[in-house]
Amino acid sequence: MANERLYIVAYDISEPKRWRRVFKVMKGYGHWLQLSLFQCRLTARRRAEMTARLEGLIKLAEDHILIMDLGPADQVDPLVESLGKTYQVPSRQATIV
């Protein structure tokens, strides 16, 4: 899709109930990589929507979310080194939210 950018979203949520809510929201926006880490291909509109939803779930004084912009999704091929379990590169597929 045109104008998509690739993001890595990592979060540290201090309360398990809020963590589960954030996890469920993130599953609608990207591929789960590890416990609190997602890879997302998003348009500017979807990124803004995701950010707004996350801000509504977290406690700003207690929780922390990092959204790292890796650049245009079609031009970025992240080099990933995996130690331990096998890592499978997320394939592009439609996600219905």
Biopython code that builds the backbone (N, CA, C, O; Angstrom):
import numpy as np
from Bio.PDB.StructureBuilder import StructureBuilder

atoms = [
    (1, "MET", "N", (0.846, -1.179, 0.000)),
    (1, "MET", "CA", (0.000, 0.000, 0.000)),
    (1, "MET", "C", (0.891, 1.240, 0.000)),
    (1, "MET", "O", (1.909, 1.282, 0.690)),
    (2, "ALA", "N", (0.507, 2.227, -0.762)),
    (2, "ALA", "CA", (1.294, 3.450, -0.871)),
    (2, "ALA", "C", (1.281, 4.239, 0.434)),
    (2, "ALA", "O", (0.309, 4.216, 1.189)),
    (3, "ASN", "N", (2.363, 4.922, 0.670)),
    (3, "ASN", "CA", (2.501, 5.809, 1.827)),
    (3, "ASN", "C", (2.501, 5.095, 3.175)),
    (3, "ASN", "O", (2.245, 5.729, 4.199)),
    (4, "GLU", "N", (2.774, 3.823, 3.201)),
    (4, "GLU", "CA", (2.922, 3.128, 4.486)),
    (4, "GLU", "C", (4.356, 3.274, 4.967)),
    (4, "GLU", "O", (5.298, 3.310, 4.174)),
    (5, "ARG", "N", (4.499, 3.359, 6.280)),
    (5, "ARG", "CA", (5.826, 3.393, 6.891)),
    (5, "ARG", "C", (5.933, 2.199, 7.817)),
    (5, "ARG", "O", (4.927, 1.698, 8.318)),
    (6, "LEU", "N", (7.153, 1.748, 8.041)),
    (6, "LEU", "CA", (7.395, 0.608, 8.922)),
    (6, "LEU", "C", (7.768, 1.121, 10.310)),
    (6, "LEU", "O", (8.657, 1.960, 10.455)),
    (7, "TYR", "N", (7.083, 0.609, 11.319)),
    (7, "TYR", "CA", (7.311, 1.017, 12.703)),
    (7, "TYR", "C", (7.595, -0.193, 13.571)),
    (7, "TYR", "O", (7.088, -1.287, 13.326)),
    (8, "ILE", "N", (8.405, 0.018, 14.578)),
    (8, "ILE", "CA", (8.575, -0.938, 15.667)),
    (8, "ILE", "C", (7.967, -0.266, 16.892)),
    (8, "ILE", "O", (8.330, 0.857, 17.245)),
    (9, "VAL", "N", (7.039, -0.968, 17.534)),
    (9, "VAL", "CA", (6.372, -0.439, 18.724)),
    (9, "VAL", "C", (6.733, -1.341, 19.902)),
    (9, "VAL", "O", (6.483, -2.546, 19.879)),
    (10, "ALA", "N", (7.324, -0.736, 20.928)),
    (10, "ALA", "CA", (7.698, -1.457, 22.147)),
    (10, "ALA", "C", (7.030, -0.767, 23.321)),
    (10, "ALA", "O", (6.911, 0.458, 23.348)),
    (11, "TYR", "N", (6.599, -1.552, 24.281)),
    (11, "TYR", "CA", (5.913, -0.935, 25.411)),
    (11, "TYR", "C", (6.242, -1.628, 26.719)),
    (11, "TYR", "O", (6.545, -2.821, 26.761)),
    (12, "ASP", "N", (6.173, -0.837, 27.794)),
    (12, "ASP", "CA", (6.379, -1.301, 29.161)),
    (12, "ASP", "C", (5.197, -0.778, 29.956)),
    (12, "ASP", "O", (5.146, 0.398, 30.314)),
    (13, "ILE", "N", (4.254, -1.656, 30.227)),
    (13, "ILE", "CA", (3.021, -1.284, 30.914)),
    (13, "ILE", "C", (3.078, -1.873, 32.315)),
    (13, "ILE", "O", (3.295, -3.074, 32.476)),
    (14, "SER", "N", (2.885, -1.035, 33.329)),
    (14, "SER", "CA", (3.128, -1.450, 34.710)),
    (14, "SER", "C", (2.033, -2.329, 35.318)),
    (14, "SER", "O", (2.281, -2.998, 36.321)),
    (15, "GLU", "N", (0.853, -2.344, 34.748)),
    (15, "GLU", "CA", (-0.256, -3.103, 35.339)),
    (15, "GLU", "C", (-0.746, -4.156, 34.339)),
    (15, "GLU", "O", (-1.041, -3.815, 33.194)),
    (16, "PRO", "N", (-0.840, -5.431, 34.748)),
    (16, "PRO", "CA", (-1.185, -6.520, 33.820)),
    (16, "PRO", "C", (-2.491, -6.321, 33.056)),
    (16, "PRO", "O", (-2.567, -6.691, 31.884)),
    (17, "LYS", "N", (-3.506, -5.757, 33.671)),
    (17, "LYS", "CA", (-4.783, -5.558, 32.984)),
    (17, "LYS", "C", (-4.623, -4.553, 31.836)),
    (17, "LYS", "O", (-5.150, -4.766, 30.744)),
    (18, "ARG", "N", (-3.890, -3.455, 32.087)),
    (18, "ARG", "CA", (-3.625, -2.470, 31.031)),
    (18, "ARG", "C", (-2.737, -3.074, 29.958)),
    (18, "ARG", "O", (-2.927, -2.808, 28.771)),
    (19, "TRP", "N", (-1.757, -3.896, 30.369)),
    (19, "TRP", "CA", (-0.868, -4.545, 29.401)),
    (19, "TRP", "C", (-1.684, -5.393, 28.426)),
    (19, "TRP", "O", (-1.444, -5.341, 27.220)),
    (20, "ARG", "N", (-2.642, -6.170, 28.928)),
    (20, "ARG", "CA", (-3.474, -7.013, 28.060)),
    (20, "ARG", "C", (-4.296, -6.165, 27.097)),
    (20, "ARG", "O", (-4.463, -6.533, 25.934)),
    (21, "ARG", "N", (-4.806, -5.041, 27.569)),
    (21, "ARG", "CA", (-5.577, -4.148, 26.692)),
    (21, "ARG", "C", (-4.697, -3.580, 25.578)),
    (21, "ARG", "O", (-5.104, -3.538, 24.417)),
    (22, "VAL", "N", (-3.496, -3.145, 25.938)),
    (22, "VAL", "CA", (-2.564, -2.617, 24.939)),
    (22, "VAL", "C", (-2.201, -3.715, 23.941)),
    (22, "VAL", "O", (-2.168, -3.468, 22.735)),
    (23, "PHE", "N", (-1.934, -4.907, 24.424)),
    (23, "PHE", "CA", (-1.587, -6.037, 23.555)),
    (23, "PHE", "C", (-2.710, -6.296, 22.545)),
    (23, "PHE", "O", (-2.443, -6.482, 21.358)),
    (24, "LYS", "N", (-3.956, -6.309, 23.006)),
    (24, "LYS", "CA", (-5.096, -6.559, 22.111)),
    (24, "LYS", "C", (-5.212, -5.467, 21.045)),
    (24, "LYS", "O", (-5.481, -5.761, 19.880)),
    (25, "VAL", "N", (-5.012, -4.225, 21.437)),
    (25, "VAL", "CA", (-5.057, -3.133, 20.463)),
    (25, "VAL", "C", (-3.932, -3.298, 19.442)),
    (25, "VAL", "O", (-4.164, -3.158, 18.241)),
    (26, "MET", "N", (-2.736, -3.588, 19.900)),
    (26, "MET", "CA", (-1.594, -3.704, 19.001)),
    (26, "MET", "C", (-1.750, -4.849, 18.009)),
    (26, "MET", "O", (-1.246, -4.760, 16.889)),
    (27, "LYS", "N", (-2.434, -5.920, 18.392)),
    (27, "LYS", "CA", (-2.653, -7.026, 17.458)),
    (27, "LYS", "C", (-3.444, -6.572, 16.238)),
    (27, "LYS", "O", (-3.352, -7.193, 15.179)),
    (28, "GLY", "N", (-4.213, -5.507, 16.370)),
    (28, "GLY", "CA", (-4.963, -4.973, 15.250)),
    (28, "GLY", "C", (-4.156, -4.068, 14.332)),
    (28, "GLY", "O", (-4.634, -3.675, 13.268)),
    (29, "TYR", "N", (-2.941, -3.736, 14.735)),
    (29, "TYR", "CA", (-2.132, -2.813, 13.948)),
    (29, "TYR", "C", (-0.842, -3.408, 13.398)),
    (29, "TYR", "O", (-0.219, -2.809, 12.521)),
    (30, "GLY", "N", (-0.431, -4.566, 13.889)),
    (30, "GLY", "CA", (0.833, -5.087, 13.403)),
    (30, "GLY", "C", (1.062, -6.537, 13.758)),
    (30, "GLY", "O", (0.163, -7.243, 14.216)),
    (31, "HIS", "N", (2.291, -6.958, 13.532)),
    (31, "HIS", "CA", (2.711, -8.336, 13.778)),
    (31, "HIS", "C", (3.433, -8.411, 15.117)),
    (31, "HIS", "O", (4.359, -7.645, 15.386)),
    (32, "TRP", "N", (2.999, -9.331, 15.932)),
    (32, "TRP", "CA", (3.603, -9.549, 17.243)),
    (32, "TRP", "C", (4.954, -10.216, 17.054)),
    (32, "TRP", "O", (5.044, -11.280, 16.441)),
    (33, "LEU", "N", (6.003, -9.597, 17.575)),
    (33, "LEU", "CA", (7.348, -10.152, 17.458)),
    (33, "LEU", "C", (7.796, -10.824, 18.749)),
    (33, "LEU", "O", (8.320, -11.937, 18.730)),
    (34, "GLN", "N", (7.588, -10.142, 19.864)),
    (34, "GLN", "CA", (7.932, -10.667, 21.179)),
    (34, "GLN", "C", (6.969, -10.083, 22.188)),
    (34, "GLN", "O", (6.070, -9.324, 21.827)),
    (35, "LEU", "N", (7.148, -10.429, 23.448)),
    (35, "LEU", "CA", (6.195, -10.103, 24.499)),
    (35, "LEU", "C", (5.574, -8.709, 24.374)),
    (35, "LEU", "O", (4.349, -8.592, 24.350)),
    (36, "SER", "N", (6.360, -7.683, 24.298)),
    (36, "SER", "CA", (5.833, -6.311, 24.220)),
    (36, "SER", "C", (6.433, -5.576, 23.031)),
    (36, "SER", "O", (6.825, -4.414, 23.142)),
    (37, "LEU", "N", (6.502, -6.259, 21.892)),
    (37, "LEU", "CA", (7.152, -5.709, 20.706)),
    (37, "LEU", "C", (6.368, -6.085, 19.458)),
    (37, "LEU", "O", (6.078, -7.259, 19.225)),
    (38, "PHE", "N", (6.025, -5.072, 18.650)),
    (38, "PHE", "CA", (5.268, -5.280, 17.418)),
    (38, "PHE", "C", (5.958, -4.587, 16.253)),
    (38, "PHE", "O", (6.606, -3.554, 16.424)),
    (39, "GLN", "N", (5.810, -5.167, 15.065)),
    (39, "GLN", "CA", (6.225, -4.535, 13.814)),
    (39, "GLN", "C", (4.956, -4.143, 13.076)),
    (39, "GLN", "O", (4.069, -4.974, 12.882)),
    (40, "CYS", "N", (4.861, -2.874, 12.658)),
    (40, "CYS", "CA", (3.630, -2.365, 12.046)),
    (40, "CYS", "C", (3.924, -1.640, 10.739)),
    (40, "CYS", "O", (4.879, -0.868, 10.654)),
    (41, "ARG", "N", (3.102, -1.888, 9.720)),
    (41, "ARG", "CA", (3.102, -1.118, 8.464)),
    (41, "ARG", "C", (1.866, -0.246, 8.515)),
    (41, "ARG", "O", (0.742, -0.747, 8.473)),
    (42, "LEU", "N", (2.074, 1.085, 8.607)),
    (42, "LEU", "CA", (0.941, 1.973, 8.835)),
    (42, "LEU", "C", (0.989, 3.204, 7.940)),
    (42, "LEU", "O", (2.060, 3.738, 7.647)),
    (43, "THR", "N", (-0.186, 3.642, 7.514)),
    (43, "THR", "CA", (-0.311, 4.941, 6.879)),
    (43, "THR", "C", (-0.289, 5.984, 7.995)),
    (43, "THR", "O", (-0.377, 5.634, 9.172)),
    (44, "ALA", "N", (-0.172, 7.248, 7.635)),
    (44, "ALA", "CA", (-0.183, 8.310, 8.644)),
    (44, "ALA", "C", (-1.495, 8.293, 9.430)),
    (44, "ALA", "O", (-1.501, 8.513, 10.641)),
    (45, "ARG", "N", (-2.584, 8.035, 8.748)),
    (45, "ARG", "CA", (-3.888, 7.997, 9.413)),
    (45, "ARG", "C", (-3.972, 6.842, 10.420)),
    (45, "ARG", "O", (-4.444, 7.030, 11.541)),
    (46, "ARG", "N", (-3.515, 5.650, 10.020)),
    (46, "ARG", "CA", (-3.560, 4.489, 10.926)),
    (46, "ARG", "C", (-2.610, 4.693, 12.105)),
    (46, "ARG", "O", (-2.910, 4.271, 13.222)),
    (47, "ARG", "N", (-1.468, 5.335, 11.864)),
    (47, "ARG", "CA", (-0.525, 5.592, 12.960)),
    (47, "ARG", "C", (-1.158, 6.539, 13.969)),
    (47, "ARG", "O", (-1.052, 6.316, 15.175)),
    (48, "ALA", "N", (-1.808, 7.585, 13.496)),
    (48, "ALA", "CA", (-2.469, 8.537, 14.390)),
    (48, "ALA", "C", (-3.591, 7.848, 15.165)),
    (48, "ALA", "O", (-3.770, 8.100, 16.357)),
    (49, "GLU", "N", (-4.340, 6.989, 14.497)),
    (49, "GLU", "CA", (-5.420, 6.241, 15.150)),
    (49, "GLU", "C", (-4.862, 5.332, 16.245)),
    (49, "GLU", "O", (-5.393, 5.282, 17.354)),
    (50, "MET", "N", (-3.779, 4.610, 15.920)),
    (50, "MET", "CA", (-3.149, 3.719, 16.891)),
    (50, "MET", "C", (-2.652, 4.503, 18.102)),
    (50, "MET", "O", (-2.878, 4.095, 19.241)),
    (51, "THR", "N", (-1.977, 5.626, 17.861)),
    (51, "THR", "CA", (-1.442, 6.442, 18.946)),
    (51, "THR", "C", (-2.561, 6.941, 19.857)),
    (51, "THR", "O", (-2.431, 6.908, 21.081)),
    (52, "ALA", "N", (-3.648, 7.399, 19.263)),
    (52, "ALA", "CA", (-4.776, 7.890, 20.058)),
    (52, "ALA", "C", (-5.379, 6.780, 20.909)),
    (52, "ALA", "O", (-5.708, 6.998, 22.075)),
    (53, "ARG", "N", (-5.525, 5.604, 20.338)),
    (53, "ARG", "CA", (-6.087, 4.482, 21.102)),
    (53, "ARG", "C", (-5.171, 4.095, 22.253)),
    (53, "ARG", "O", (-5.639, 3.828, 23.361)),
    (54, "LEU", "N", (-3.858, 4.064, 21.993)),
    (54, "LEU", "CA", (-2.907, 3.707, 23.047)),
    (54, "LEU", "C", (-2.884, 4.749, 24.156)),
    (54, "LEU", "O", (-2.834, 4.401, 25.335)),
    (55, "GLU", "N", (-2.919, 6.025, 23.786)),
    (55, "GLU", "CA", (-2.932, 7.091, 24.796)),
    (55, "GLU", "C", (-4.156, 6.993, 25.689)),
    (55, "GLU", "O", (-4.103, 7.362, 26.862)),
    (56, "GLY", "N", (-5.260, 6.497, 25.140)),
    (56, "GLY", "CA", (-6.476, 6.336, 25.924)),
    (56, "GLY", "C", (-6.432, 5.158, 26.880)),
    (56, "GLY", "O", (-7.259, 5.069, 27.788)),
    (57, "LEU", "N", (-5.476, 4.248, 26.692)),
    (57, "LEU", "CA", (-5.382, 3.048, 27.527)),
    (57, "LEU", "C", (-4.357, 3.154, 28.654)),
    (57, "LEU", "O", (-4.528, 2.545, 29.711)),
    (58, "ILE", "N", (-3.307, 3.917, 28.432)),
    (58, "ILE", "CA", (-2.191, 3.889, 29.382)),
    (58, "ILE", "C", (-2.299, 5.001, 30.419)),
    (58, "ILE", "O", (-3.059, 5.957, 30.266)),
    (59, "LYS", "N", (-1.513, 4.842, 31.478)),
    (59, "LYS", "CA", (-1.325, 5.898, 32.467)),
    (59, "LYS", "C", (0.019, 6.539, 32.143)),
    (59, "LYS", "O", (1.068, 5.906, 32.267)),
    (60, "LEU", "N", (-0.026, 7.792, 31.727)),
    (60, "LEU", "CA", (1.175, 8.460, 31.247)),
    (60, "LEU", "C", (2.291, 8.521, 32.285)),
    (60, "LEU", "O", (3.465, 8.513, 31.916)),
    (61, "ALA", "N", (1.961, 8.581, 33.555)),
    (61, "ALA", "CA", (2.969, 8.667, 34.608)),
    (61, "ALA", "C", (3.581, 7.314, 34.960)),
    (61, "ALA", "O", (4.630, 7.267, 35.602)),
    (62, "GLU", "N", (2.944, 6.208, 34.552)),
    (62, "GLU", "CA", (3.399, 4.872, 34.942)),
    (62, "GLU", "C", (3.875, 4.006, 33.777)),
    (62, "GLU", "O", (4.730, 3.140, 33.964)),
    (63, "ASP", "N", (3.339, 4.224, 32.586)),
    (63, "ASP", "CA", (3.608, 3.359, 31.450)),
    (63, "ASP", "C", (4.482, 4.054, 30.419)),
    (63, "ASP", "O", (4.672, 5.270, 30.464)),
    (64, "HIS", "N", (5.016, 3.259, 29.481)),
    (64, "HIS", "CA", (5.923, 3.814, 28.475)),
    (64, "HIS", "C", (5.736, 3.047, 27.171)),
    (64, "HIS", "O", (5.792, 1.818, 27.151)),
    (65, "ILE", "N", (5.515, 3.783, 26.083)),
    (65, "ILE", "CA", (5.409, 3.186, 24.756)),
    (65, "ILE", "C", (6.381, 3.909, 23.837)),
    (65, "ILE", "O", (6.405, 5.139, 23.792)),
    (66, "LEU", "N", (7.187, 3.137, 23.102)),
    (66, "LEU", "CA", (8.101, 3.698, 22.108)),
    (66, "LEU", "C", (7.592, 3.325, 20.726)),
    (66, "LEU", "O", (7.282, 2.161, 20.471)),
    (67, "ILE", "N", (7.505, 4.304, 19.832)),
    (67, "ILE", "CA", (7.114, 4.062, 18.447)),
    (67, "ILE", "C", (8.295, 4.504, 17.585)),
    (67, "ILE", "O", (8.574, 5.697, 17.465)),
    (68, "MET", "N", (8.985, 3.532, 16.988)),
    (68, "MET", "CA", (10.188, 3.816, 16.202)),
    (68, "MET", "C", (9.858, 3.746, 14.717)),
    (68, "MET", "O", (9.425, 2.705, 14.222)),
    (69, "ASP", "N", (10.058, 4.840, 14.014)),
    (69, "ASP", "CA", (9.788, 4.935, 12.580)),
    (69, "ASP", "C", (11.039, 4.494, 11.824)),
    (69, "ASP", "O", (12.085, 5.137, 11.910)),
    (70, "LEU", "N", (10.921, 3.377, 11.072)),
    (70, "LEU", "CA", (12.059, 2.864, 10.312)),
    (70, "LEU", "C", (12.113, 3.385, 8.888)),
    (70, "LEU", "O", (13.101, 3.179, 8.183)),
    (71, "GLY", "N", (11.046, 4.066, 8.461)),
    (71, "GLY", "CA", (11.038, 4.639, 7.121)),
    (71, "GLY", "C", (9.948, 4.052, 6.250)),
    (71, "GLY", "O", (9.108, 3.286, 6.723)),
    (72, "PRO", "N", (9.961, 4.420, 4.943)),
    (72, "PRO", "CA", (8.950, 3.922, 4.011)),
    (72, "PRO", "C", (8.953, 2.391, 3.966)),
    (72, "PRO", "O", (9.992, 1.770, 3.746)),
    (73, "ALA", "N", (7.781, 1.795, 4.176)),
    (73, "ALA", "CA", (7.676, 0.339, 4.322)),
    (73, "ALA", "C", (8.196, -0.426, 3.107)),
    (73, "ALA", "O", (8.808, -1.482, 3.265)),
    (74, "ASP", "N", (7.965, 0.086, 1.904)),
    (74, "ASP", "CA", (8.403, -0.620, 0.702)),
    (74, "ASP", "C", (9.895, -0.492, 0.444)),
    (74, "ASP", "O", (10.435, -1.213, -0.396)),
    (75, "GLN", "N", (10.572, 0.409, 1.148)),
    (75, "GLN", "CA", (11.997, 0.638, 0.934)),
    (75, "GLN", "C", (12.858, 0.100, 2.069)),
    (75, "GLN", "O", (14.086, 0.108, 1.979)),
    (76, "VAL", "N", (12.218, -0.365, 3.134)),
    (76, "VAL", "CA", (12.959, -0.830, 4.307)),
    (76, "VAL", "C", (12.949, -2.349, 4.343)),
    (76, "VAL", "O", (11.896, -2.980, 4.247)),
    (77, "ASP", "N", (14.127, -2.923, 4.482)),
    (77, "ASP", "CA", (14.263, -4.364, 4.650)),
    (77, "ASP", "C", (15.092, -4.570, 5.919)),
    (77, "ASP", "O", (16.317, -4.673, 5.852)),
    (78, "PRO", "N", (14.418, -4.629, 7.088)),
    (78, "PRO", "CA", (15.163, -4.698, 8.343)),
    (78, "PRO", "C", (16.033, -5.947, 8.428)),
    (78, "PRO", "O", (15.594, -7.053, 8.111)),
    (79, "LEU", "N", (17.249, -5.752, 8.853)),
    (79, "LEU", "CA", (18.168, -6.860, 9.081)),
    (79, "LEU", "C", (17.986, -7.290, 10.531)),
    (79, "LEU", "O", (18.267, -6.520, 11.449)),
    (80, "VAL", "N", (17.521, -8.505, 10.734)),
    (80, "VAL", "CA", (17.225, -8.991, 12.076)),
    (80, "VAL", "C", (18.124, -10.171, 12.395)),
    (80, "VAL", "O", (18.208, -11.132, 11.631)),
    (81, "GLU", "N", (18.789, -10.085, 13.524)),
    (81, "GLU", "CA", (19.595, -11.202, 14.021)),
    (81, "GLU", "C", (18.818, -11.827, 15.165)),
    (81, "GLU", "O", (18.419, -11.135, 16.102)),
    (82, "SER", "N", (18.604, -13.122, 15.091)),
    (82, "SER", "CA", (17.821, -13.830, 16.097)),
    (82, "SER", "C", (18.686, -14.860, 16.804)),
    (82, "SER", "O", (19.334, -15.689, 16.164)),
    (83, "LEU", "N", (18.690, -14.801, 18.117)),
    (83, "LEU", "CA", (19.392, -15.782, 18.925)),
    (83, "LEU", "C", (18.348, -16.607, 19.657)),
    (83, "LEU", "O", (17.388, -16.049, 20.190)),
    (84, "GLY", "N", (18.509, -17.893, 19.695)),
    (84, "GLY", "CA", (17.528, -18.736, 20.385)),
    (84, "GLY", "C", (16.482, -19.245, 19.418)),
    (84, "GLY", "O", (16.810, -19.840, 18.392)),
    (85, "LYS", "N", (15.227, -19.010, 19.745)),
    (85, "LYS", "CA", (14.125, -19.500, 18.920)),
    (85, "LYS", "C", (14.214, -18.963, 17.495)),
    (85, "LYS", "O", (14.796, -17.906, 17.253)),
    (86, "THR", "N", (13.642, -19.692, 16.575)),
    (86, "THR", "CA", (13.635, -19.301, 15.174)),
    (86, "THR", "C", (12.774, -18.066, 14.985)),
    (86, "THR", "O", (11.668, -17.977, 15.519)),
    (87, "TYR", "N", (13.290, -17.121, 14.224)),
    (87, "TYR", "CA", (12.562, -15.907, 13.897)),
    (87, "TYR", "C", (12.035, -16.016, 12.483)),
    (87, "TYR", "O", (12.780, -16.355, 11.564)),
    (88, "GLN", "N", (10.758, -15.733, 12.302)),
    (88, "GLN", "CA", (10.161, -15.742, 10.974)),
    (88, "GLN", "C", (9.745, -14.323, 10.628)),
    (88, "GLN", "O", (8.994, -13.692, 11.372)),
    (89, "VAL", "N", (10.229, -13.822, 9.508)),
    (89, "VAL", "CA", (9.910, -12.467, 9.072)),
    (89, "VAL", "C", (8.406, -12.374, 8.832)),
    (89, "VAL", "O", (7.846, -13.213, 8.125)),
    (90, "PRO", "N", (7.735, -11.362, 9.411)),
    (90, "PRO", "CA", (6.286, -11.218, 9.203)),
    (90, "PRO", "C", (5.962, -11.027, 7.732)),
    (90, "PRO", "O", (6.597, -10.225, 7.047)),
    (91, "SER", "N", (4.982, -11.756, 7.256)),
    (91, "SER", "CA", (4.539, -11.585, 5.867)),
    (91, "SER", "C", (3.459, -10.511, 5.833)),
    (91, "SER", "O", (2.761, -10.283, 6.820)),
    (92, "ARG", "N", (3.336, -9.871, 4.709)),
    (92, "ARG", "CA", (2.326, -8.819, 4.574)),
    (92, "ARG", "C", (0.979, -9.459, 4.305)),
    (92, "ARG", "O", (0.826, -10.265, 3.387)),
    (93, "GLN", "N", (-0.009, -9.082, 5.133)),
    (93, "GLN", "CA", (-1.361, -9.588, 4.967)),
    (93, "GLN", "C", (-2.336, -8.570, 5.516)),
    (93, "GLN", "O", (-1.978, -7.730, 6.342)),
    (94, "ALA", "N", (-3.552, -8.648, 5.057)),
    (94, "ALA", "CA", (-4.582, -7.716, 5.516)),
    (94, "ALA", "C", (-4.954, -8.022, 6.951)),
    (94, "ALA", "O", (-5.035, -9.185, 7.344)),
    (95, "THR", "N", (-5.184, -6.967, 7.742)),
    (95, "THR", "CA", (-5.620, -7.099, 9.117)),
    (95, "THR", "C", (-6.924, -6.350, 9.285)),
    (95, "THR", "O", (-7.004, -5.159, 8.985)),
    (96, "ILE", "N", (-7.934, -7.031, 9.757)),
    (96, "ILE", "CA", (-9.227, -6.398, 9.967)),
    (96, "ILE", "C", (-9.354, -6.009, 11.436)),
    (96, "ILE", "O", (-9.187, -6.844, 12.325)),
    (97, "VAL", "N", (-9.649, -4.736, 11.680)),
    (97, "VAL", "CA", (-9.760, -4.227, 13.042)),
    (97, "VAL", "C", (-11.215, -3.980, 13.370)),
    (97, "VAL", "O", (-11.533, -3.547, 14.477)),
]
sb = StructureBuilder()
sb.init_structure("model")
sb.init_model(0)
sb.init_chain("A")
sb.init_seg("    ")
for serial, (resi, resn, name, xyz) in enumerate(atoms, 1):
    if name == "N":
        sb.init_residue(resn, " ", resi, " ")
    sb.init_atom(name, np.array(xyz, "f"), 0.0, 1.0, " ", f" {name:<3s}", serial, name[0])
structure = sb.get_structure()
